[in-house]
Amino acid sequence: MGIMPKNLKALTAVRVLELEWETDHLARYPFHALRVACPCAQCVHELTGSALLDPESVPADITIADMQLVGNYAAKFLWSDGHDTGIYTWQRLLKLCPCEACARKRTG
């Protein structure tokens, strides 16, 4: 099944999603960056994979109004801008981890 989170919480005061993985790795995703990375068909072209969402159109102060688990493989967020169609798989969230160690792994 792959790596799973053991804790997920939206820290609205600092606009960060905190996700603790089974490996005890702690990832902190800024809400704005996470909203811009939405994988839904409104935000990403289904055939080409190119971005359709203009990052400038996402409010800098965006927050997660609500969130829910999708099975055992993902999370779905209701954003303060009303958007709620993106499903963020655990695999995708792990790939998006903004910490320095994960960023170094991505760049080689």
Protein Blocks (a to p, Z undefined) as FASTA:
>chain_A
ZZcdfbdcddfknopacdddfklpacdddfklmmmmpcbfklpcfklopafbdfklpcfk
bccfbdcdehjlbccdddfkopakbccdfklmmmmombfklmmmmnZZ
